[in-house]
C-alpha cells in the first residue's frame, strides 16, 4: 500500500470514529460535519481506485 492510500485509509478510520462518537454524544451538528468529511474522503478514494468498505450511516 502506498503512502497516499495508507494516509487516506487512516483519515477514513479516524473520521468514522469521530462520527460514531458524535452520534453517541447526540451532537447533530458534529454528525453532519463528520458525515460530510467522510463522504468527501470516500469520493476521493473512489476517484483513485481505493477500495473502502462501506459502513452504516
Number of C-alpha atoms within 10 A of each C-alpha: 6 6 8 12 15 12 12 17 18 12 15 20 13 14 20 19 13 17 23 16 14 19 16 11 11 11 12 12 11 16 19 14 14 21 19 14 17 20 14 13 18 20 14 13 18 12 9 11 10 16 11 14 7 7 6 5 7
